[in-house]
Amino acid sequence: MALVGGAALLAGAVNAIAGGGSLITFPALVAAGLPPVVASATNTLALTPGYLGATIAQRKDLRGQGKRAALLLPIGAAGGVVGAWLLLHTGARAFEIIVPFLLLGAALLVASQDKLRKRLVSRVPAHRAEVLATIPVALASIYGGYFGAGMGVMALAAVGVVLDETLHRLNAFKHALALTCNSAAAVIFLLWGPIDWSVVGVMAACALAGGALGGAVSGRIPARALRWAIVSFGLVLSVVYFAKL
């Protein structure tokens, strides 16, 4: 309990700042003896409160994004449901093979999102940007429901290449999107998933505290440092899971 609780506290803060906190909690759960699919479902459920804490902590950066949220968050919820269903209906080996590729792609996308966004924004009218964002948001949310590790990286990459916003405002919206996606996936896991209930309560409480702490700190981190922290977490995640193939 001390191991998974401490991992969840740190993961909640890491998710709030840059994403990739499941790099800490997922291996901790596997080390505690959980099978990978059970560990992933348990991890998604337990870390969801951390995104709530981060979203509340950065609520000031969400002001003025209500219209965007009304369009994109329902898509995030639907994607989370689809991803959770895929996790429950695919084998463990497929799960292990696909994850590092997705993580690497997300990290590279965040690293190059400024150039990509300039090209897209210059060609797409502002009023159509949110509509264009529905596609990457849907894909990122399916990924998040399937495997939570790197969900924050994926979510930020999805909105960052299309929406012309500051990184801190995009980061705040990322928390709301990840919260919506994870909550929807958590409902599926609650109903049909293989959850290890012995650790969920402790992890959820610690993730909530960590998310609130990380969310409060992330707004004070320079945008450039935040971006490279996100990219670094994504790359570390991909290397770790490539090594396990």
N, C-alpha and C positions, 0 to 999 in steps of 0.2 A: 504493500500500500504506500509506503514511503517512496519507493522507486517510481511508481506510476503517478502518484500525486505530485511529486517534484517535477517529473517530466511534463505533466499537464500544465503546471504553473508556468514553467519556462516556455512551453509551446504556445500557450495563450498569449504571452507577451510577444513572442516571435511572430505569430500570425498577425497580430495587430500592427507590428512595425513593418514587416516585409513579406510574410507568408513563408510556408515551409515548416511550420511547427510540428507537423506529423513526422518529420524526419527524427524528431526526438521521441514522440509518444509511440509511434508504430513499432520501432525496434524494441522499445521498452516492453510493450505488450507481448511481442513475440518472445522476448527473453523471459517473460513471466510464464510462458508455456502455452499461449493462445495460438491456434492455427492461423495462417495469414488472413483468410477471408473473415474469420471471426474477429481477429484483431482489427481489421479495417472497418467492419461494421460497428464494433464497439468504440473505436476511435472517433468515427464520425459523430456518433451520438454524444459521446462524452465531451468533445471539443466544441460542440455547437454553442454552449453558453459563453465560451470565450469570444466568439464573434459578436454576441450580444453586448458583452462588456466593452469591446472595442468600438462598436457602432455608437453606443451611448457616449463613450469618451470623446468621440470625434463628431458629435452631432452638429456642432457649429459649421463644420465643413460640408454638411449635407444640405444646408439651407439653400433654397433655390433649385434643388434637384428633384423636386416632387414630380414634375411631369415625366422626367426621365425614369424615375423609380416606378411610376405607374405603368410604364410601358415595359421596362426590362425585368423588374423583379418577378412578375408572374412567369416570364419565360425561364428565369432562373429556377423557380420552384418546379416547373414542369421538367426541366433538364435534370434536376436533382432526383426526381422520381424515376425518370428513365435510367439514369446512371445506377441508382440503387437496385432497380430491377435487373440490370445487366450483371451487376456483381453477384446477385443471388442465382443467376442462371448461366454463369461461365465458370470454367474450371480454374483451379488454382494456378496451373501453369500459364494459361493465357493471361491471367492477372499479373504474373511476375514478368512476362515478356513485354507487355505493352507500356507499363508504367514508366520505365526510364526514358523511352523515346518521347513520351508526352512531356515529361519534366524538362528534358533537354530543349525541346521545341519551345516551351513556354519561356525558359530563361533567355534563349536567343531572341525571342519576340520582344521581350521587355527591353533587352539591350539595344534593339534597333527600332523601337517603337516611335521615337521622335522623327526619324527619317520617313518611316512608313506613314505616320500620321500627317506629316506635312504634305506628302503626295496625295493622300486621300482627302484631306481637308481642302486642298486647293482645287480638287475636282468635284467634291460633293458639297452641295449647299448645306448650310448649318441646320436647316429645318429637317434635313433628311439624314443627318448623322446618327440620331438615335435609332431610326429605322434600320440603317445599315448595321448598327451595332447588335441588332437582334441575332444575327447569324453567329458571330464569335461568342456572344453571351450564351447562346443555346449550347454550343459545343463545349465551352468551358464548364457549364453547369452539369452537363452529362458526365464529363470527366470528374467533376467534384463529387457527384453522387456515387460514382464508381470507385473512386479512391481519393480520399481527402488530402493526401500529401501533395503539397504544391497547389492546392486549390486557390489560395490567395494569389500566387504567382500567375496562374492561369486566368483568374478573374481580372486582375489588373492588366494583363496583356490583352485580354479581350476588349476591354473598354478603352484602353490607352491608345490603341492604333487608330481609333475612329473618332473619339470625342476630343474636342479641343478645350481641355481644362488643365488646371494646374495639377501637379502630381499629388499634392496633399488632398485636393478635393476628389481626385480619382481614387486615391487610397481609401478615403472615407466611404465612397460609393462601393468600393470593393468589399469592405466589411459588410455592408448591407446586403450585397449580392451573395456573398459567401454565407451569411447568416440565413438568408432565404433558401438557398440551395441546400445547405446542410440540414436545415429544419425539415424540409420536405423529404429528404433522404432518410432522416432520422425517423420520421413517421412510418416509412416503409419498413425500416429495420425493427421498429417497435412492434409492428404487426406480424412480420414474417421473418425477420432476420435472426441470425445466430449471435445474440448479444450475451456477453459475460457480465452479468449484473453485479458481480462481486466488486468490480472496480469502477463502475460507471459513476456512482454518486461522488466518490472522492475526486475522480478526475474532473467531473463537471464543475464542482465547486472551485477547484484549483484553477481550471481553465478560465472560469469567469473572472476570478481575481487577477490572473495574469493578463487577460484581454483588456481589462480596465486599466491596468498599469501600463501596458504597452501602448494602448490607444492614447493615453495622456502624454506619453513621451514622444510618440511618433511625429506629432505636429511640430516639435521643436527640432527635429532632425533636418538638416539641409536637403533640398530635393535631390541633388546629385549623389549625396551619400546614401540616401534612402534607395535610389534607383539601383546603385551598385550593390547594396546589401541584398536587395531582392534578386538581382541577377546571380550573386554569389550563392545564395541559398538554393536557387534553382539548379545551378551547376553541381553543387555538392549533392543535392538529392539525386540527380541523374547519375552521377558517378557511383554513388553508393548502390543504387539499384542495378546499374549495368554490371557492377562487380558480382552481383548475386546471380546473374544469368548462367 
